[in-house]
Amino acid sequence: MAENMDKKTILVVDDDISTRKLIVDALNQAEDYTIREAEDGVKALETLQETHCDLIISDINMPGMDGMELLTRVREINPAIYVIMITGYPTIGLSVSAMKTGAVDFLTKPFDIDDLTYKVDVYLREQAILTEDTIKQKMDSAKLTDKIRELSTHSYIYDSLEKTGESNEYIFQEMVDMAMKVADGESCSVLLYDEESDEYYPQTIKSSTLKSYREKIIPSLKAIFNEVVQKKEALLFSSSDRPEVVSPVICAPLKIRNNVFGILSLSRRRSRVAFTEKDLNYILTLAKRASLNLENNILYESIYANLLDTFKSLIASIQVRDHYTEEHSRRVMNLAVKTAEAMKCSREDIESLKVACMLHDIGKIAIPDDTLLKPGKLTDEEYSVIKNHTVIGENILKPIVILDAERKIIRHHHERWDGRGYPDGLSGHDIPFLSRIISVADSFDAMTNNRPYRNAMDTEEALAELKRNSDTQFDKSIVDSFLDTLKKKR
């Protein structure tokens, strides 16, 4: 060491006394260092609170707080401190993770003690060359980088969950996938908690060892799950503090109105280091945001179900007057949904189509009996009244924001491909796609069922009528899919 170099303080952190003594003895020979020792990450942080350190040599696998978490905490306290990591269980992923987190070097046991002392000398010389301004810039830059990465990860969690749509199943799957990404997990699960039976039921699991994880790991962690439910907070666990934990685990509660309904559990490989507080914060953010989305879905579904029950009551009131209407709506829905599925419509569109089909004739509630139930041919004036049912149906649904898409489908289900339909004379692709599907299913069902003013057509005659009116009344592509669907059914 150079004579003009200030005496540097080195902290050696290792739970293995023999390894720690080997390093300390080798460094003491230089007589240019002040050596401090700690048996784990917790003790190391206590030392850092009391003493300035220039360089830290730390093992990775230690009880209490492991070396990776210590590295993260040191970077938060003072990024100018150089850290050399050592481990007896090296992996490429671990070494990359250590270097990305801020370690200046990574050595595997058994290491050459001369190589270690050489590296210590070089890194401390490098540190001595840095000016005070350079060190400050490095610290500010490192803290800024860490903050940006942390904010970016939280932003990623929020944005990804916003894109999950309305499906609870999809939210559960996205939670598991995202947890494994942001906290580098090996296995992850969402478990639903039944308070009455005090049992945990797997909802979604992702693991390379699925059978073992489901049958062995999950049951072994029940005591930990109970602790998370009781405390209603996310917790970190490792084998050093819980014997039943064979690999590092994070468990976070899923809560609705402060009631725990599930657990998000994330594990790492046994050979990997424990999770850090930063990992815990990411998983907690994920659990909270996903729980909020699930709560909103449940609330939405409850309101939605109540609204549908209300509208079904209205449909039932029409049935009292015209028994055909409710049965017709069900048949149209079945035909339309099968056609939509054959045309590869999205799940959201099919759900919207189901509602629109059930309610497509709801406007008939305002049509007088002498017109709605007239056994003979309608006059032009009566036909104009009947045609108003599409607009009336839309107006009934207009105050209900969550049925915005359905009311538009209902308004336009009597438009024609050639523009001669009602109420707006839309044509071609200007007509909503789902309205075009209902138009075909509605017409077919009307033709093949008896009405007071005419007898039903046979199926072949009705199919021929659909073909004949393709590209005039109906969208030909939908008619073709509709016909294919019926052929498969028959």
Buried (B, 14 or more C-beta within 10 A) or exposed (E): BEEEEEEBBBBBBBBBEEBBEBBBEBBEEBEBBBBBBBBBBBBBBEBBEEEEBBBBBBBBBBBBBBBBBBBBBBBBBBBBBBBBBBBEEBEEEBBEBBEEBBBBBBBBBEBEEEEBBEBBBEBBEEBBEEEEEEBEEEBEEBBEEBEEEEEEBBEBBEEBBEEBBBBBEBBBBBBBBBBBBBBBBBBBBBBBBEEEEEEBEEBBBBBEEEEEBBEEBBEEBBEBBBBBBEEEBBBBBBBBEBEEBBBBBBBBBBBBEEEBBBBBBBBBBEBBBBBBEBBBBBBBBBBBBBBEBBBEBEEEEEEBEEBBEEBBEBBEEBBEBBEBBBEBBEBBBBBBBBBBBBBEBEEEBBBBBBBBBBBBBBBBBBBEEEBBBBEEEBEEEBEEBBBBBBBBBBBBBEEBEEBEBBBBBBBBBBBBBBBEBBBBEBBEEEBBBBBBBBBBBBBBBBBBBEBEEEEBBEEEEBBEBBEEBBEEBBBBEBBBBBBBBBEEEE
